[in-house]
Amino acid sequence: MVTEAEVLHPEGEDEKQGRSTIEFPYMNLNDAIAVAQGIRDTTGSGSCQHDQLAAKLTLSPKSSGYRMRLSAARLFGLIESASGGVKLTDLGHGVVDSARSRESRAQSFLRVPLFLKLYENNRGKQLPPPAALEREMEELGVAPKQKERARQIFQRSAETAGFFEMDRTRLIMPVGAAETQAPVVVEPPEPEGKRGGGGGGGDEELHPFIQGLLKTLPEPESEWDAKDRAKWLQTAANIFDLIYKGEGGGIVVTSARAERSPRPGEH
């Protein structure tokens, strides 16, 4: 019988590695989704017994691997306890439903307290290198002996959830995923003289998808090859299909050599 304590703290991992004060899973989002898929595949419904699920995952119900997977699936918001076993939450049903999987994966990633804080702190920005990212995790409450593992699980889970689709160095909400589950980052207002013109509106009036897209633009005067420009423009076209009505779907952007327009000051 798997107890609640074993699911939350498999084999005393906190005690062996030092206790973290912020929650994160010991397995990545792919492993958690495998648990949700196993529950659905085992009985064809949203619940099953521990021995049934463990057999589906080819694990012993008393093994640490099984308990760690359950703990991760629970922390990602995919499962909850049921009589003698576990059952899928609405989010758990979503990640195994092809029509809802994309949105549900993004939402489940943000259910993890550590990942949510990292998203809030780094949203749209270039992520720091591994050592600096681990220091940030430690400042957020990850035990020193756990920070490398936490970083690896965070990066793998972010990739599974689609947060690296537009740029592998930045955390950006996947196109098509609902923004309602993501935290709203409130920036201090800029002085009047620095706000954007064009009707008096700044970035705060733009759709969140457009804000995220604009944050991925390279700095002016930096290198940006045609292939990457075309990829950015194609992403913009896809976003426009999602947030605007009317004809215009099916735009395909390709790169082709063309004469460059002169820059200001050039003759």
For each residue, the residues with C-beta under 8 A, 3 or more apart:
1: 50
2: 6 7 50 61 62 66 67 70
3: 6 7
4: 7 8 81
5: 8 9
6: 2 3 9 10 11 67
7: 2 3 4 10 67 70 71 74 81
8: 4 5 71 74
9: 5 6 12 13 14 15 71
10: 6 7 13 26 64 67 68 71
11: 6 16 64 67 68
12: 9 15 16
13: 9 10 16 17 26 68
14: 9 17 18 19 20 143
15: 9 12 19
16: 11 12 13
17: 13 14 143 145 146 149
18: 14 143 144 145 146
19: 14 15 143
20: 14 23 24 141 142 143 146 150
21: 141
22: 113 114 117 140 141 142
23: 20 75 112 113 114
24: 20 75 112 113 114 115 142 150 153 154
25: 28 32 71 72 75 76 112 153 157
26: 10 13 68 71 72 149 153
27: 31 32 68 69 71 72 153
28: 25 31 32 72 152 153 156 157 160
29: 32 33 72 76 105 108 109 156 157 160 161
30: 33 34 156 157 160
31: 27 28 34 35 69 72 73
32: 25 27 28 29 35 36 69 72 73 75 76 78 108
33: 29 30 36 37 78 95 96 105 160
34: 30 31 37 38 57 69
35: 31 32 38 39 53 57 69 70 72 73 78 79
36: 32 33 39 40 73 78 79 88 92 93 95 96
37: 33 34 40 41 96
38: 34 35 41 42 53 56 57
39: 35 36 42 43 46 47 48 53 79 86 87 88 92
40: 36 37 43 44 45 46 88 93 96
41: 37 38 44 56
42: 38 39 48 52 53 55 56
43: 39 40 47 48 52
44: 40 41
45: 40 48
46: 39 40 87 88 92 93
47: 39 43 82 85 86 87 88
48: 39 42 43 45 52 53 56 85 86 87
49: 52 53 84 85
50: 1 2 53 54 61 84 85 86
51: 54 55 61
52: 42 43 48 49 55 56 85
53: 35 38 39 42 48 49 50 56 57 61 85 86
54: 50 51 57 59 60 61 63 66
55: 42 51 52 58
56: 38 41 42 48 52 53
57: 34 35 38 53 54 66 69
58: 55
59: 54 63 65 66 69
60: 54 63 66
61: 2 50 51 53 54 66
62: 2 66
63: 54 59 60 66 67
64: 10 11 67 68
65: 59 68 69
66: 2 54 57 59 60 61 62 63 69 70
67: 2 6 7 10 11 63 64 70 71
68: 10 11 13 26 27 64 65 71 72
69: 27 31 32 34 35 57 59 65 66 72 73
70: 2 7 35 66 67 73 74 79 86
71: 7 8 9 10 25 26 27 67 68 74 75
72: 25 26 27 28 29 31 32 35 68 69 75 76
73: 31 32 35 36 69 70 76 78 79 86 92
74: 7 8 70 71 77 78 79 80
75: 23 24 25 32 71 72 111 112
76: 25 29 32 72 73 91 108 109 111 112
77: 74 89 91 92 107 108 111
78: 32 33 35 36 73 74 88 89 91 92 95 108
79: 35 36 39 70 73 74 86 87 88 89 92
80: 74 86 87 89
81: 4 7 85 86 87
82: 47 85 86 87
83:
84: 49 50
85: 47 48 49 50 52 53 81 82
86: 39 47 48 50 53 70 73 79 80 81 82
87: 39 46 47 48 79 80 81 82
88: 36 39 40 46 47 78 79 92 93 96
89: 77 78 79 80 92 93
90: 93 94
91: 76 77 78 94 95 104 107 108 111
92: 36 39 46 73 77 78 79 88 89 95 96
93: 36 40 46 88 89 90 96 97 100
94: 90 91 97 100 101 103 104 107
95: 33 36 78 91 92 100 101 104 105 108
96: 33 36 37 40 88 92 93 101
97: 93 94 100 101 104
98: 101
99:
100: 93 94 95 97 103 104
101: 94 95 96 97 98 104 105
102: 105 106 162 174 176 177
103: 94 100 106 107 176 177 178
104: 91 94 95 97 100 101 107 108
105: 29 33 95 101 102 108 109 160 161 162 174 177
106: 102 103 109 110 161 162 163 173 174 177 178 181 182
107: 77 91 94 103 104 110 111 177 178 181
108: 29 32 76 77 78 91 95 104 105 111 161
109: 29 76 105 106 112 115 157 158 160 161 163
110: 106 107 115 116 119 181 182 183
111: 75 76 77 91 107 108 116
112: 23 24 25 75 76 109 115 116 157
113: 22 23 24 116 117
114: 22 23 24 117 118 137 140 141 142 150 154
115: 24 109 110 112 118 119 154 157 158
116: 110 111 112 113 119 120 183
117: 22 113 114 120 121 140
118: 114 115 121 122 133 136 137 140 154 171
119: 110 115 116 122 123 163 171 182 183
120: 116 117 123 183 185
121: 117 118 136
122: 118 119 125 127 128 170 171
123: 119 120 171 172 185 212
124: 170 171 172 211 212 215 216
125: 122 170 171 215
126: 169 170
127: 122 133 169 170 171
128: 122 132 133 136
129: 132 133
130: 133 134 151
131: 134 135
132: 128 129 135 136
133: 118 127 128 129 130 136 137 151
134: 130 131 137 138 142 147 148 150 151
135: 131 132 138 139 147
136: 118 121 128 132 133 139 140
137: 114 118 133 134 140 142 147 150 151 154
138: 134 135 141 142 143 144 147
139: 135 136
140: 22 114 117 118 136 137
141: 20 21 22 114 138
142: 20 22 24 114 134 137 138 146 147 150
143: 14 17 18 19 20 138 146 147
144: 18 138 147
145: 17 18
146: 17 18 20 142 143 149 150
147: 134 135 137 138 142 143 144 150 151
148: 134 151 152
149: 17 26 146 152 153
150: 20 24 114 134 137 142 146 147 153 154
151: 130 133 134 137 147 148 154 155
152: 28 148 149 155 156
153: 24 25 26 27 28 149 150 156 157
154: 24 114 115 118 137 150 151 157 158
155: 151 152 158 159
156: 28 29 30 152 153 159 160
157: 25 28 29 30 109 112 115 153 154 160 161
158: 109 115 154 155 161 163 164 171
159: 155 156 162 163 164
160: 28 29 30 33 105 109 156 157
161: 29 105 106 108 109 157 158 174
162: 102 105 106 159 165 174 177
163: 106 109 119 158 159 171 172 173 174
164: 158 159 167 168 170 171 172
165: 162 172 174 175
166: 170 172 175 212 213 216 235
167: 164 170 172 216
168: 164
169: 126 127
170: 122 124 125 126 127 164 166 167 215 216
171: 118 119 122 123 124 125 127 158 163 164
172: 123 124 163 164 165 166 167 212 215 216
173: 106 163 177 179 182 208 209 212
174: 102 105 106 161 162 163 165 177
175: 165 166 209 235 238 239 242
176: 102 103 242
177: 102 103 105 106 107 162 173 174
178: 103 106 107 181
179: 173 182 208 209
180:
181: 106 107 110 178
182: 106 110 119 173 179 208
183: 110 116 119 120
184:
185: 120 123
186:
187: 204
188:
189:
190: 194 195 202
191: 194 195
192: 195
193:
194: 190 191
195: 190 191 192 200 202
196: 201 202 203
197: 200
198: 201
199:
200: 195 197
201: 196 198 204 205 206
202: 190 195 196 205
203: 196 206 211 214
204: 187 201
205: 201 202
206: 201 203 210 211 214
207: 210 211 243
208: 173 179 182 211 212
209: 173 175 179 212 213 239 242 243
210: 206 207 213 214 239 243
211: 124 203 206 207 208 214 215
212: 123 124 166 172 173 208 209 215 216
213: 166 209 210 216 217 232 235 236 239
214: 203 206 210 211 217
215: 124 125 170 172 211 212
216: 124 166 167 170 172 212 213 232
217: 213 214 232
218: 222 223 224
219: 222
220:
221:
222: 218 219
223: 218
224: 218 228 229
225: 228 229
226: 229 230 255 256 257
227: 230 231 255
228: 224 225 231 232
229: 224 225 226 232 233 255
230: 226 227 233 234 253 254 255
231: 227 228 234 235
232: 213 216 217 228 229 235 236
233: 229 230 236 237 253
234: 230 231 237 238 251 252 253
235: 166 175 213 231 232 238 239
236: 213 232 233 239 240
237: 233 234 240 241 251 252 253
238: 175 234 235 241 242
239: 175 209 210 213 235 236 242 243
240: 236 237 243 244 248 251
241: 237 238 244 248 249 251
242: 175 176 209 238 239
243: 207 209 210 239 240
244: 240 241 248
245:
246:
247:
248: 240 241 244 251
249: 241
250:
251: 234 237 240 241 248
252: 234 237
253: 230 233 234 237
254: 230
255: 226 227 229 230
256: 226
257: 226
258:
259:
260:
261:
262: 266 267
263: 266
264:
265:
266: 262 263
267: 262
